[in-house]
Amino acid sequence: MTQVALLWLRSDLRLQDNQALSWAVEHGYKVLPYYHHNEHSDEWQRGGASKWWLHYALQDLEEQITQLGGQLLLGNPEYTSADAIQEVLQQHQVRAVLWNRCYEPHRIKEDTQIKAALKSQGYQVKSFNSNTLFDPTKTFNKSGSPFKVFTPFWKSLAQQEVAYAEPLDETSISWASPQLQRRLDDLSLLPTIGWDAGMHSSWEVSRSAGLARLGQFSQARAIVYGDYRDRPDLEGTSKLSPYLHFGQLGPREVLHQLRSLSHPDVESGITRQLFWREFGQHLLYHFPHSPTQALYEKYQLFPWEENDQFLRAWQRGETGYPIVDAGMRELWTTGWMHNRVRMIVGSLLVKHLLQPWQAGAEWFWDTLVDADLGNNTMGWQWIAGSGADGAPYFRVFNPITQGQKFDITGDYVRKWCPELAHLPNKYLHCPFDAPDLELRAAGIILGRNYPAPIIGHKEGRQKALDAFAAFKEISA
Ligand SMILES: Cc1cc2nc3c(=O)[nH]c(=O)nc-3n(C[C@H](O)[C@H](O)[C@H](O)COP(=O)(O)OP(=O)(O)OC[C@H]3O[C@@H](n4cnc5c(N)ncnc54)[C@H](O)[C@@H]3O)c2cc1C
């Protein structure tokens, strides 16, 4: 009789480039695909935007599996991961339990316990590496330590061969039938109040949409990515991040597609960014304290000036700096923000306003559709200067010149801050410098229909420099 393998899907919501699935097929198992969303015991509960994406990604995966004759089994959301698996095992004749490894610290802890328990019950348990290009547990620098700087990491790994997955003939998968029935709606992933209209109009959450995006990007924009990647007013980047985070696209299939273009600008541009993602997972694995604490311990004691009013104004896109407000509103509406703008908004929060980077990271965690513990942590620690390859403390982004330099047409600010749409470009990124006549002509009353700046740029910059310089002295 053919034996059954439980395929526990997590951040790998795809059938291709999925090593755990390929192994099951190669070894002649019937596959029981399984997903478990647990609201109660995960340390890092998914934020609202991530749950929204997850709902549609699971719906898409369910449809793919159903078309092939199988059925996705959903675990009991009221149970812990361990208990939910046990419930499934009691109802089905399973021989092997398979999954692709995740590198979030709480996942590693849970996986280790589940693996030990299942093995002691006599199940065959196997885990694979499909969510990153290289196995972070085996990646070290020449002196045998984890990499803490990106460039040597990139130089070392970019040379190494990536084993590309052979395409899987999906019609060859033999499916096991689930005995338990649970509906996707039972997971309650969608919001109860409708704040998601902007996300619906911004995204198509399916693997085929991700593949189409990858195809169009490779054909039309990958080679010129370096010229446009910093321009939030243009579609210069791929917007593949949520598809990669949820594993609707595998990192190796994306890399393979990009490298098939055989172009040096692709390698030094977009491919390099894919290795930043890899670096984020590497840091998360080797420095599991870093999602909540400074990667370098000495930065842990930095005297932040926590202020709820500052934080709220920043979250709502009401700081009075147009590029920052545009970014925060783009995030709230679409669940995504351009990378350059992520750096600008982060710098204002952490430097000018001296708010803890963790508060920014938490807000991003809740509002990003691509919220990813490795990348988010790396991005925020970079801004705060407390992590690997961090920005030096004296780097304080100027939100006015950054806006002028990168939102060159002004289309980005005009789209997300329509109240400023009639200002001429000269004042679009600094309405507070516009003469009264210009403001009146554009219909703007500062402090009434667009905020006055939350802090003056010069004052905020100086405050940050003083605070960071003083801290550097005492922590040296
Ligand atoms: C404060 C801050 C927080 C961030 N939080 C997240 C997060 O939660 N999730 C997330 O996926 N990215 C995060 N990033 C990284 C980056 O902003 C996004 O990956 C990128 O904007 C996604 O857009 P894209 O797919 O168009 O990227 P592209 O420029 O098209 O790059 C292609 C892929 O490479 C990876 N990538 C690109 N830039 C980076 C980077 N700087 N760091 C890590 N990976 C990168 C992503 O997987 C991305 O999809 C953060 C950056 C900052 C500064």
The ligand as a MOL file (V3000), in Angstrom:
LIG
                    3D

  0  0  0     0  0            999 V3000
M  V30 BEGIN CTAB
M  V30 COUNTS 53 58 0 0 0
M  V30 BEGIN ATOM
M  V30 1 C 12.9330 49.6470 7.5620 0
M  V30 2 C 12.8340 48.5760 6.5140 0
M  V30 3 C 11.9610 47.5140 6.7190 0
M  V30 4 C 11.8470 46.5050 5.7520 0
M  V30 5 N 10.9850 45.4610 5.9830 0
M  V30 6 C 10.8800 44.4720 5.0670 0
M  V30 7 C 9.9950 43.3680 5.2770 0
M  V30 8 O 9.3260 43.2590 6.3060 0
M  V30 9 N 9.8930 42.4390 4.2830 0
M  V30 10 C 10.6290 42.5070 3.1470 0
M  V30 11 O 10.5090 41.6260 2.2880 0
M  V30 12 N 11.5110 43.5140 2.9450 0
M  V30 13 C 11.6510 44.4970 3.8550 0
M  V30 14 N 12.5180 45.5320 3.6240 0
M  V30 15 C 13.4170 45.4760 2.4620 0
M  V30 16 C 12.8800 46.1470 1.1820 0
M  V30 17 O 12.3950 47.4220 1.4700 0
M  V30 18 C 11.8000 45.3380 0.4920 0
M  V30 19 O 12.2140 43.9910 0.3400 0
M  V30 20 C 11.5080 45.8900 -0.9060 0
M  V30 21 O 11.1010 47.2280 -0.8070 0
M  V30 22 C 10.4300 45.0560 -1.5580 0
M  V30 23 O 10.0740 45.6150 -2.7930 0
M  V30 24 P 10.4050 44.8760 -4.1540 0
M  V30 25 O 9.9250 43.4870 -4.0930 0
M  V30 26 O 9.9010 45.7520 -5.2450 0
M  V30 27 O 11.9870 44.8670 -4.1350 0
M  V30 28 P 13.0400 44.7380 -5.3210 0
M  V30 29 O 13.8890 45.9530 -5.2540 0
M  V30 30 O 12.4000 44.4240 -6.5980 0
M  V30 31 O 13.9600 43.5120 -4.8430 0
M  V30 32 C 13.6380 42.1390 -5.1510 0
M  V30 33 C 13.5890 41.3330 -3.8700 0
M  V30 34 O 14.8450 41.3790 -3.1850 0
M  V30 35 C 14.6280 41.4350 -1.7700 0
M  V30 36 N 15.1060 42.7210 -1.2610 0
M  V30 37 C 15.2270 43.8790 -1.9340 0
M  V30 38 N 15.7600 44.8360 -1.1480 0
M  V30 39 C 15.9690 44.2680 0.0520 0
M  V30 40 C 16.4980 44.7330 1.2930 0
M  V30 41 N 16.9420 45.9710 1.4460 0
M  V30 42 N 16.5380 43.8820 2.3220 0
M  V30 43 C 16.1270 42.6050 2.1880 0
M  V30 44 N 15.6300 42.0970 1.0410 0
M  V30 45 C 15.5530 42.9180 -0.0090 0
M  V30 46 C 13.1200 41.3370 -1.5540 0
M  V30 47 O 12.7620 39.9880 -1.3430 0
M  V30 48 C 12.5710 41.8540 -2.8760 0
M  V30 49 O 11.2890 41.3900 -3.1770 0
M  V30 50 C 12.6490 46.5650 4.5820 0
M  V30 51 C 13.5190 47.6380 4.3950 0
M  V30 52 C 13.6000 48.6320 5.3370 0
M  V30 53 C 14.5460 49.7810 5.1140 0
M  V30 END ATOM
M  V30 BEGIN BOND
M  V30 1 1 1 2
M  V30 2 1 2 3
M  V30 3 2 2 52
M  V30 4 2 3 4
M  V30 5 1 4 5
M  V30 6 1 4 50
M  V30 7 2 5 6
M  V30 8 1 6 7
M  V30 9 1 6 13
M  V30 10 2 7 8
M  V30 11 1 7 9
M  V30 12 1 9 10
M  V30 13 2 10 11
M  V30 14 1 10 12
M  V30 15 2 12 13
M  V30 16 1 13 14
M  V30 17 1 14 15
M  V30 18 1 14 50
M  V30 19 1 15 16
M  V30 20 1 16 17
M  V30 21 1 16 18
M  V30 22 1 18 19
M  V30 23 1 18 20
M  V30 24 1 20 21
M  V30 25 1 20 22
M  V30 26 1 22 23
M  V30 27 1 23 24
M  V30 28 2 24 25
M  V30 29 1 24 26
M  V30 30 1 24 27
M  V30 31 1 27 28
M  V30 32 2 28 29
M  V30 33 1 28 30
M  V30 34 1 28 31
M  V30 35 1 31 32
M  V30 36 1 32 33
M  V30 37 1 33 34
M  V30 38 1 33 48
M  V30 39 1 34 35
M  V30 40 1 35 36
M  V30 41 1 35 46
M  V30 42 1 36 37
M  V30 43 1 36 45
M  V30 44 2 37 38
M  V30 45 1 38 39
M  V30 46 1 39 40
M  V30 47 2 39 45
M  V30 48 1 40 41
M  V30 49 2 40 42
M  V30 50 1 42 43
M  V30 51 2 43 44
M  V30 52 1 44 45
M  V30 53 1 46 47
M  V30 54 1 46 48
M  V30 55 1 48 49
M  V30 56 2 50 51
M  V30 57 1 51 52
M  V30 58 1 52 53
M  V30 END BOND
M  V30 END CTAB
M  END
